[in-house]
Every structure is written in C-alpha cells, then in structure tokens.
Amino acid sequence: MADEQQYDYDVLVIGAGPGGYVAAIRAAQLGLKTACAESRETLGGTCLNVGCIPSKAMLHASELYDHAANGAMAKLGIKTTVELDLDTMHGQRRDAVKQLTGGIEFLFKKNKVTWLKGRAAFTGAHSVVVGGQTVTAKNIVIATGSSVTPLPGVTIDQKVVVDSTGALELPKVPEHMVVIGGGVIGLELGSVWRRLGAKVTCVEFLDQILPGFDGDIRKESNKIFKKQGIEFKLSTKVTGVAVNGDKATLTLEPAAGGEATTIEADCVLVSIGRRPNTDGLALDAAGLSANQRGQIEIDHDFRTAVDGIWAIGDVVPGPMLAHKAEDEGIAVAENIAGQHGIVNHDIIPSVVYTWPEVAGVGLTEEAAKERGEVKVGKFPMVANSRAKTNHEPDGLVKVIADAKTDRVLGVWCIASVAGTMIAQAAQAMEFGATSEDIAYTCHAHPTHSEAVKEAAMAVQGKPIHI
C-alpha cells in the first residue's frame, strides 16, 4: 500500500446528503484533509433539495391555509378571507431550500472541505474518478443515499404520474390525486394537496397504513386521516396505470386476488418506498458488491468488507432516515480519526409530519410481546390541557415497558407536536429509563409533553387525568 502522503485526501465522502455532508464536515473538524463528491448543483442531497425540507415547507403552508379555509381560525375569533396563491407557496419552498443548501456550501468553505463536483465511480479501493478527474484517498465513505422505488410497468412522467419530487412541483391543485402507497411520503404529500383542495385516494397493499409503526397508532392514524377526507383503499394493489392526455386510469385488484376495478385521476403519486443508490459506483472495481436489496453491508463501525471503505445512511441496512444518516456521518468520521463513534440503532425515532404528527421510537407493542411480557399505558390527547385548549383533540401517547424491569421499550404518539415530543422519549430510552422515571419527572404545564408523563403513569397504574 502506498504511503499516506501519496493520497490526495485523508477522507473522500461520496454524496453530500445529510450523512455525507455531516461526515465530511466532522472529518475536517478532526484535522483530516477531506473532500466530498456531489453531482447535484447544490449540496444537501435528497433531503434538503427535494425531500425533508421542501415537503415541510409545503406541509406548514398548507396547514395554515387549511386552518383559515376550513373555519378553524374563525372559531378562535379570527375571521379571514382566504385565497390560495400556489405560486407564492412554491416560491417560499424554493427559498427555504436555497438558503439551507447555501448554508451547507458555506460550512464546507468554513471547514475547508473540498467539493468535487460530479458523479464518483470507483477505479480501485482507494481511488475514484469524479468529473473525468482521478482522485485518491486513504478512506472513502459511501453516502450516496437512495432514490424512489419504481412501480413495475408504470412510467413516471412528472406531469400526470409523479414521484415525490414531482408532487412538490405541481403547478395547480389536482382535482383527484391517487397516492400509491400508505407510507410516510404518500401520507405527507397526499395531505398537502388534500388541504389545498384535492380529492385524495390512498391505495395501500397492506391492510393498514404506516408499515412498521405500532398497531394502535396505525389504526388511530387511519381513522384521523379518513375523518380529514382522505379515502383509503387498503389490501389493494395497483396492477396498471394508463395515461390518456391529462388523465390517468388506474386498475386495482384486491391484494389477495379478485375482480379488478378502475378509478380515474388527474394526478397519480407513486410512493412505494426508496432504494439504495449503488448503480454507477462501480463497486466491483473496489472489490465490493451490494446485497440482494442493493445495500452495502457494514460492521458496527460502518466498515465495509474492503479496508479503507466505509458506508453510511440509506445505502446501508436500516431505516432510511436523514437523522440516522447524520448520526452515522459523525460516528464514521470519528471512527476514521481513531475515536469511538457509536450510533444506537435501537433508538432512532420515526416521524410522519402530517397533521397531527405521528411519531415513534423503539419497539412496537407487537414486536415487544414477541420478546416477552410487557405492560402498556395510553393517554388520549383529548385529556391533555394544552391540546384541548389548542383545539387539537386527536391522538394519543402510548408507552410500552418491560413487565419485569419496567424499562421503556417503545413510545408512540399522535399529536400536533409528536415529532418534538418523541425526542424526550428517545433520550429517556437512551439512558435506560423506566416508565417510573418518566412518570416522576416533572413536566412543565400546560404542555403537550405532559401526555408522555401521563402515559407513563398509566403504565404504573396511577393515571391522574383519565
């Protein structure tokens, strides 16, 4: 192996998404000469450019519009005349993206991270070609993220049939949007356009929405979204999408088999999941290969099977979440620098940014029961003083604890600020908290987070407000 001085960089990160750009910045902070290869015109990956950030901008704006348009604000004594300006709504979304992606470029310059513009492909275990230039590095971190999983036989034209990127750019509100897939992305983007006036139908192959979430939470979420106006076709598969002009005809069948039916829509959102971005990396040139799911296998420290090559984020096994990738980015940089970077993959929260939000961390009740006896406490948000005052009665908090040790195994909640509330649960679980620990921790009043305390008290058999 060549001397370290012969490498162009100590660390080369491929991909500038939440995992990649964080890994590059942290490596540079640790004194390592660092570069990051990114083919987009802006940094931040899917999350900042066409995912987490722009979708939240549309979610927030559409929620405010809905509150004004559906009479919710009028009930608070705020009378309004409401008019949708979709162009301005899109504009504020694009502005948020521009500011945040520009912020990462500033951080690269501040931390002396070199941005290599172009797609990277391996030419060896320590070398890649980027934009026609060959670059070498002692350590290479693969952080190429993921892309939309296609639906076989369905062509995404980003006009009538769109993916999550196209669903952010619709020039007008659809009359009828059909969402294929009842997961996080489909529900978030479907709810945006439902609030802005579209009829929304969600088709899900499974018998409930939100795969992987706790059973009670899945059922309650379905009930809430149905009440809001989203129509669900569960245990149903899409077998074909035919586009004619500006309309689409979808052919549906029961998941278990049966008679086919059709529905028409002027917008179809395909959101059946995401797949790792490994195509084009020339992994074989580095002595690597992807598994059957297209992922790169790693050990506990994010090392691949080839010495000096590491991988993080959506391209490795585990949940495809930006915050998971960020934590892994910090950890992998610290491991490369000889420190001890660790991510507790058992405690990674998941959030659906609908209204209300849906969040969870740890085990579902179903998964926890497979491991042993559990005790469960629930608290409805309608009994929470802040939620009641804010006219936000929908939802609940659920705490799952080990029946013998009382250690908290999982927390699940539906509330307007569930994504913020779940951080307390994750932190408590990180330090091995029991439900009694949470129950006897003083919570500020009146806050939504008191519902977490109340659910923990219910586990203890000592509920106060129910």
C-alpha positions as CSV (number, residue, x, y, z in Angstrom):
1,M,0.0,0.0,0.0
2,A,1.2,3.5,-0.8
3,D,2.3,6.0,1.9
4,E,-0.4,8.3,3.2
5,Q,1.4,11.2,1.7
6,Q,0.6,9.8,-1.8
7,Y,-3.1,10.1,-1.3
8,D,-4.8,13.3,-2.4
9,Y,-7.1,13.2,0.7
10,D,-7.3,11.5,4.1
11,V,-11.1,11.2,3.6
12,L,-13.3,11.3,0.5
13,V,-17.0,11.2,1.0
14,I,-19.2,10.2,-1.9
15,G,-22.5,12.1,-1.6
16,A,-23.4,15.3,0.1
17,G,-26.8,14.4,1.7
18,P,-27.4,14.5,5.4
19,G,-25.0,11.7,6.1
20,G,-22.3,12.7,3.6
21,Y,-22.0,16.4,4.3
22,V,-22.0,15.8,8.0
23,A,-19.3,13.1,7.7
24,A,-17.2,15.5,5.6
25,I,-17.6,18.4,8.0
26,R,-16.8,16.3,11.1
27,A,-13.8,14.7,9.4
28,A,-12.4,18.1,8.5
29,Q,-13.0,19.3,12.1
30,L,-10.9,16.3,13.3
31,G,-8.0,17.6,11.2
32,L,-8.4,15.2,8.3
33,K,-7.9,16.6,4.7
34,T,-11.4,16.0,3.3
35,A,-13.2,16.1,0.0
36,C,-16.8,15.4,-0.8
37,A,-18.0,14.3,-4.3
38,E,-21.5,15.5,-5.2
39,S,-23.2,15.6,-8.7
40,R,-26.1,17.9,-7.8
41,E,-25.8,21.7,-8.5
42,T,-26.5,22.2,-4.7
43,L,-25.4,20.3,-1.6
44,G,-27.8,18.6,0.9
45,G,-28.9,15.6,-1.1
46,T,-32.5,14.4,-1.5
47,C,-33.4,15.7,2.0
48,L,-32.6,19.4,1.5
49,N,-33.3,19.6,-2.2
50,V,-36.4,17.5,-2.9
51,G,-37.3,15.7,0.3
52,C,-37.5,16.6,4.0
53,I,-37.1,20.3,3.8
54,P,-39.3,21.3,0.8
55,S,-42.0,18.9,1.9
56,K,-42.1,20.5,5.3
57,A,-42.4,23.9,3.7
58,M,-45.4,22.8,1.8
59,L,-46.9,21.0,4.8
60,H,-46.6,24.0,7.0
61,A,-48.0,26.4,4.4
62,S,-50.9,24.1,3.6
63,E,-51.8,23.6,7.3
64,L,-52.0,27.4,7.7
65,Y,-54.2,27.6,4.6
66,D,-56.4,24.8,5.8
67,H,-56.8,26.3,9.2
68,A,-58.0,29.6,7.6
69,A,-60.1,28.0,4.9
70,N,-62.0,25.3,7.0
71,G,-63.2,27.6,9.7
72,A,-60.8,26.6,12.4
73,M,-59.4,30.1,12.8
74,A,-62.9,31.6,12.7
75,K,-63.8,29.6,15.8
76,L,-60.9,31.3,17.6
77,G,-62.3,34.7,16.7
78,I,-60.1,35.2,13.6
79,K,-62.2,36.0,10.6
80,T,-60.4,35.7,7.3
81,T,-61.0,35.8,3.5
82,V,-58.9,33.1,2.1
83,E,-57.3,32.8,-1.3
84,L,-54.7,30.3,-2.4
85,D,-51.6,31.7,-4.2
86,L,-49.9,28.5,-5.2
87,D,-47.0,30.2,-7.0
88,T,-46.1,32.1,-3.8
89,M,-46.4,28.9,-1.8
90,H,-43.9,27.2,-4.2
91,G,-41.7,30.3,-4.0
92,Q,-41.3,30.2,-0.3
93,R,-40.5,26.5,-0.5
94,R,-37.8,27.1,-3.1
95,D,-36.4,29.9,-1.0
96,A,-36.1,27.7,2.1
97,V,-34.2,25.1,0.0
98,K,-31.9,27.8,-1.4
99,Q,-31.0,29.2,2.0
100,L,-30.3,25.8,3.6
101,T,-28.3,24.3,0.7
102,G,-26.3,27.5,0.5
103,G,-25.7,27.2,4.2
104,I,-24.0,23.8,3.7
105,E,-21.8,25.3,1.0
106,F,-20.7,28.0,3.5
107,L,-20.0,25.3,6.1
108,F,-17.8,23.4,3.6
109,K,-15.8,26.5,3.0
110,K,-15.6,27.3,6.7
111,N,-14.3,23.8,7.5
112,K,-12.1,23.6,4.4
113,V,-13.9,20.7,2.8
114,T,-13.3,20.4,-0.9
115,W,-16.4,20.0,-3.1
116,L,-15.6,17.8,-6.0
117,K,-18.4,18.4,-8.5
118,G,-19.6,15.3,-10.5
119,R,-20.5,11.7,-10.1
120,A,-18.0,9.5,-8.5
121,A,-17.1,5.9,-9.6
122,F,-14.5,3.6,-8.1
123,T,-11.4,2.8,-10.0
124,G,-9.8,1.0,-7.1
125,A,-10.1,0.5,-3.3
126,H,-8.6,4.0,-2.7
127,S,-9.4,5.8,-6.0
128,V,-12.4,7.2,-7.8
129,V,-13.0,9.2,-10.9
130,V,-15.0,12.4,-10.5
131,G,-15.9,14.5,-13.5
132,G,-13.1,13.0,-15.5
133,Q,-10.5,13.5,-12.7
134,T,-9.0,10.7,-10.8
135,V,-8.8,11.3,-7.0
136,T,-7.2,9.1,-4.3
137,A,-8.0,8.9,-0.6
138,K,-6.9,6.7,2.3
139,N,-10.5,6.4,3.4
140,I,-13.6,6.6,1.2
141,V,-17.1,6.9,2.7
142,I,-20.0,5.9,0.5
143,A,-23.0,8.1,1.4
144,T,-24.9,8.1,-1.9
145,G,-28.4,7.9,-0.3
146,S,-31.5,6.5,-2.0
147,S,-34.0,7.2,-4.8
148,V,-37.6,6.5,-5.5
149,T,-38.6,2.8,-6.0
150,P,-40.3,2.5,-9.3
151,L,-43.6,0.6,-9.8
152,P,-43.1,-2.0,-12.5
153,G,-45.0,-1.1,-15.7
154,V,-45.7,2.5,-14.5
155,T,-43.9,5.4,-16.2
156,I,-43.3,8.5,-14.1
157,D,-43.7,11.5,-16.4
158,Q,-43.7,14.1,-13.6
159,K,-46.9,15.5,-15.1
160,V,-49.8,13.1,-14.6
161,V,-47.8,10.3,-12.9
162,V,-45.3,11.8,-10.4
163,D,-42.9,10.7,-7.7
164,S,-42.3,12.6,-4.5
165,T,-40.1,15.2,-6.4
166,G,-42.8,15.9,-9.0
167,A,-45.5,16.1,-6.3
168,L,-43.7,19.1,-4.8
169,E,-43.8,20.9,-8.1
170,L,-47.4,20.5,-9.2
171,P,-48.4,23.8,-11.0
172,K,-52.1,23.5,-9.9
173,V,-54.1,21.7,-7.3
174,P,-55.3,18.3,-8.8
175,E,-59.0,17.6,-8.8
176,H,-58.3,13.9,-7.8
177,M,-54.9,12.6,-6.6
178,V,-54.4,8.9,-6.2
179,V,-51.5,8.1,-3.9
180,I,-50.0,4.6,-4.4
181,G,-48.6,3.6,-1.0
182,G,-49.7,4.4,2.5
183,G,-46.3,5.1,4.0
184,V,-44.8,8.3,5.3
185,I,-44.1,10.1,2.0
186,G,-47.5,9.3,0.5
187,L,-49.4,10.4,3.5
188,E,-47.4,13.6,3.9
189,L,-47.7,14.8,0.3
190,G,-51.2,13.5,-0.1
191,S,-52.2,15.5,3.0
192,V,-50.7,18.7,1.4
193,W,-52.8,18.5,-1.7
194,R,-55.9,17.4,0.2
195,R,-55.7,20.5,2.4
196,L,-55.3,22.7,-0.7
197,G,-58.4,21.3,-2.2
198,A,-57.8,18.0,-4.0
199,K,-59.8,14.8,-3.5
200,V,-57.2,12.3,-2.3
201,T,-57.4,8.5,-2.5
202,C,-54.7,6.4,-1.0
203,V,-54.2,2.8,-2.2
204,E,-52.2,0.5,0.1
205,F,-51.3,-3.1,-0.5
206,L,-51.3,-3.9,3.2
207,D,-54.3,-4.0,5.5
208,Q,-53.2,-0.8,7.3
209,I,-51.2,2.3,6.6
210,L,-47.8,3.2,8.0
211,P,-46.0,-0.2,7.9
212,G,-43.6,-0.6,10.8
213,F,-45.5,1.6,13.2
214,D,-47.3,0.4,16.3
215,G,-50.7,-1.3,15.5
216,D,-52.8,1.0,17.7
217,I,-51.1,4.0,16.1
218,R,-51.7,2.8,12.6
219,K,-55.4,2.2,13.3
220,E,-55.8,5.6,15.0
221,S,-53.9,7.4,12.2
222,N,-56.1,5.8,9.6
223,K,-59.2,6.9,11.5
224,I,-58.0,10.5,11.8
225,F,-56.9,10.9,8.2
226,K,-60.1,9.4,7.0
227,K,-62.0,11.9,9.1
228,Q,-60.0,14.6,7.4
229,G,-61.2,13.5,4.0
230,I,-58.6,11.0,2.7
231,E,-60.2,7.9,1.2
232,F,-58.3,4.7,1.8
233,K,-58.3,1.5,-0.3
234,L,-56.5,-1.0,1.9
235,S,-55.5,-4.5,1.0
236,T,-55.4,-3.3,-2.6
237,K,-52.8,-3.5,-5.3
238,V,-52.4,-1.3,-8.4
239,T,-51.9,-3.5,-11.5
240,G,-51.8,-0.8,-14.1
241,V,-51.8,2.9,-14.8
242,A,-52.8,4.1,-18.3
243,V,-52.4,7.8,-19.1
244,N,-54.5,9.5,-21.7
245,G,-53.9,13.2,-22.1
246,D,-54.1,14.8,-18.7
247,K,-55.9,11.9,-17.1
248,A,-54.9,8.5,-15.7
249,T,-56.9,5.3,-15.3
250,L,-55.7,3.0,-12.6
251,T,-56.5,-0.7,-12.5
252,L,-56.9,-2.0,-8.9
253,E,-57.3,-5.6,-7.6
254,P,-57.7,-7.0,-4.0
255,A,-54.2,-7.8,-2.7
256,A,-55.4,-11.4,-2.1
257,G,-56.7,-11.6,-5.7
258,G,-60.1,-10.9,-7.1
259,E,-62.1,-8.8,-9.5
260,A,-60.4,-5.8,-11.0
261,T,-61.8,-2.3,-10.8
262,T,-60.7,1.1,-12.2
263,I,-60.5,4.6,-10.9
264,E,-59.6,7.9,-12.7
265,A,-57.3,10.6,-11.5
266,D,-55.6,13.7,-12.9
267,C,-52.6,13.1,-10.7
268,V,-51.0,9.8,-9.5
269,L,-48.3,9.9,-6.8
270,V,-46.1,6.8,-6.8
271,S,-44.7,6.4,-3.3
272,I,-44.0,2.8,-2.6
273,G,-40.6,3.3,-1.0
274,R,-37.0,4.0,-1.8
275,R,-34.0,2.0,-2.9
276,P,-30.2,2.5,-2.3
277,N,-28.2,4.4,-4.9
278,T,-25.4,2.0,-5.8
279,D,-25.8,1.9,-9.6
280,G,-22.9,3.7,-11.3
281,L,-20.5,3.5,-8.4
282,A,-18.5,0.6,-10.0
283,L,-18.3,-1.1,-6.6
284,D,-16.7,-4.2,-8.3
285,A,-13.7,-2.0,-9.1
286,A,-13.1,-1.5,-5.4
287,G,-13.8,-5.2,-4.6
288,L,-17.3,-4.5,-3.2
289,S,-20.7,-5.8,-4.1
290,A,-24.3,-4.9,-3.0
291,N,-26.6,-7.4,-1.3
292,Q,-29.9,-8.6,-2.7
293,R,-31.6,-5.4,-1.6
294,G,-28.9,-3.2,-3.2
295,Q,-27.4,-2.3,0.1
296,I,-23.8,-2.3,1.1
297,E,-23.1,-4.4,4.2
298,I,-21.1,-2.9,7.0
299,D,-20.0,-3.8,10.5
300,H,-20.8,-2.0,13.8
301,D,-18.2,0.7,13.0
302,F,-19.5,1.3,9.4
303,R,-16.6,-0.5,7.7
304,T,-17.4,-2.4,4.5
305,A,-15.7,-5.7,3.5
306,V,-12.8,-3.7,1.9
307,D,-10.3,-2.0,4.2
308,G,-10.5,1.8,4.0
309,I,-14.0,1.9,2.5
310,W,-16.9,2.8,4.8
311,A,-20.6,3.3,4.2
312,I,-23.5,5.1,5.9
313,G,-27.1,6.3,5.5
314,D,-29.7,5.0,3.1
315,V,-27.2,2.9,1.2
316,V,-26.7,0.5,4.2
317,P,-29.2,-1.7,6.1
318,G,-31.6,0.1,8.5
319,P,-34.2,2.8,8.3
320,M,-33.8,5.3,5.6
321,L,-34.0,8.4,7.7
322,A,-32.0,11.7,7.5
323,H,-31.3,11.9,11.2
324,K,-29.9,8.3,11.2
325,A,-27.6,9.2,8.4
326,E,-26.4,12.4,10.2
327,D,-25.6,10.5,13.4
328,E,-23.8,7.9,11.3
329,G,-21.9,10.6,9.5
330,I,-20.5,11.9,12.8
331,A,-19.7,8.4,14.0
332,V,-17.9,7.2,10.9
333,A,-15.7,10.4,10.8
334,E,-14.8,9.8,14.4
335,N,-14.0,6.1,13.8
336,I,-11.8,7.1,10.8
337,A,-10.0,9.5,13.1
338,G,-9.3,6.8,15.6
339,Q,-12.1,7.8,18.1
340,H,-15.1,5.8,19.1
341,G,-18.2,6.8,17.0
342,I,-21.3,5.0,18.0
343,V,-25.0,5.1,16.9
344,N,-27.6,3.2,18.9
345,H,-29.7,1.8,16.1
346,D,-32.3,0.5,18.5
347,I,-33.3,4.1,19.4
348,I,-33.9,6.0,16.2
349,P,-37.2,8.0,16.2
350,S,-39.5,8.0,13.2
351,V,-41.9,10.9,12.4
352,V,-44.7,11.4,10.0
353,Y,-45.2,15.2,9.5
354,T,-48.9,15.1,8.8
355,W,-51.5,17.0,10.9
356,P,-51.4,15.7,13.6
357,E,-47.9,14.4,13.5
358,V,-47.2,10.7,14.1
359,A,-44.0,9.6,15.9
360,G,-42.5,6.6,17.5
361,V,-39.2,5.2,18.9
362,G,-38.2,1.7,20.0
363,L,-40.3,-1.4,19.7
364,T,-44.0,-1.6,18.7
365,E,-46.2,-3.4,21.2
366,E,-46.4,-6.3,18.7
367,A,-42.6,-6.6,18.5
368,A,-42.1,-6.2,22.2
369,K,-44.6,-9.0,23.0
370,E,-42.5,-11.3,20.8
371,R,-39.6,-10.8,23.2
372,G,-41.5,-11.2,26.5
373,E,-44.2,-9.9,28.8
374,V,-45.0,-6.2,28.6
375,K,-47.1,-3.6,30.3
376,V,-48.7,-0.7,28.3
377,G,-50.0,2.7,29.3
378,K,-52.0,5.0,27.0
379,F,-53.2,8.6,27.3
380,P,-55.5,10.4,24.9
381,M,-54.6,13.9,23.7
382,V,-58.2,15.0,24.3
383,A,-57.4,14.8,28.0
384,N,-54.3,16.9,27.7
385,S,-55.0,20.5,28.8
386,R,-52.8,22.2,26.1
387,A,-54.1,20.1,23.3
388,K,-57.7,20.7,24.5
389,T,-57.1,24.5,24.7
390,N,-55.5,24.5,21.2
391,H,-58.5,22.6,19.7
392,E,-56.2,19.6,18.9
393,P,-58.0,16.7,20.5
394,D,-56.9,13.9,18.1
395,G,-54.3,11.4,19.0
396,L,-52.7,9.6,22.0
397,V,-49.5,8.7,23.6
398,K,-48.6,5.0,24.2
399,V,-45.7,3.8,26.4
400,I,-44.6,0.2,26.3
401,A,-42.4,-1.2,29.1
402,D,-40.9,-4.5,30.1
403,A,-43.3,-6.1,32.6
404,K,-40.5,-7.2,35.0
405,T,-37.9,-4.5,34.8
406,D,-40.2,-1.6,33.9
407,R,-37.6,-0.4,31.3
408,V,-39.2,1.5,28.5
409,L,-39.2,-0.5,25.3
410,G,-41.1,1.9,23.0
411,V,-43.1,5.1,22.9
412,W,-45.6,6.0,20.2
413,C,-47.7,9.1,19.8
414,I,-50.1,11.1,17.6
415,A,-50.2,14.8,18.4
416,S,-49.7,18.1,16.7
417,V,-46.1,18.2,18.0
418,A,-45.4,14.5,18.2
419,G,-42.1,14.9,16.3
420,T,-40.8,17.2,19.1
421,M,-42.4,15.1,22.0
422,I,-40.7,11.9,20.8
423,A,-37.2,13.4,21.5
424,Q,-37.8,13.2,25.2
425,A,-38.8,9.5,24.9
426,A,-35.7,8.7,22.8
427,Q,-33.4,10.4,25.3
428,A,-35.0,8.6,28.2
429,M,-34.6,5.3,26.5
430,E,-31.0,6.0,25.5
431,F,-30.2,6.1,29.2
432,G,-32.3,3.1,30.1
433,A,-35.2,4.9,31.7
434,T,-38.1,3.0,33.3
435,S,-41.7,4.2,32.9
436,E,-41.5,5.2,36.6
437,D,-38.6,7.5,35.7
438,I,-40.7,9.3,33.1
439,A,-43.8,9.3,35.3
440,Y,-41.9,11.0,38.1
441,T,-40.1,13.5,36.0
442,C,-41.7,17.0,36.4
443,H,-43.1,18.3,33.2
444,A,-43.9,21.9,32.5
445,H,-47.6,22.8,32.5
446,P,-49.5,23.2,30.3
447,T,-47.6,21.3,27.5
448,H,-48.4,18.5,25.1
449,S,-45.4,16.6,26.6
450,E,-47.4,16.1,29.8
451,A,-49.2,13.4,27.8
452,V,-45.9,11.4,27.8
453,K,-45.8,11.6,31.6
454,E,-49.5,10.6,31.9
455,A,-49.0,7.6,29.6
456,A,-46.0,6.5,31.8
457,M,-48.2,7.0,34.9
458,A,-50.8,4.8,33.2
459,V,-48.1,2.1,32.9
460,Q,-47.6,2.4,36.6
461,G,-51.3,2.0,37.2
462,K,-51.5,5.6,38.6
463,P,-53.2,7.7,35.9
464,I,-54.4,11.1,37.1
465,H,-56.4,12.7,34.3
466,I,-58.1,9.7,32.8
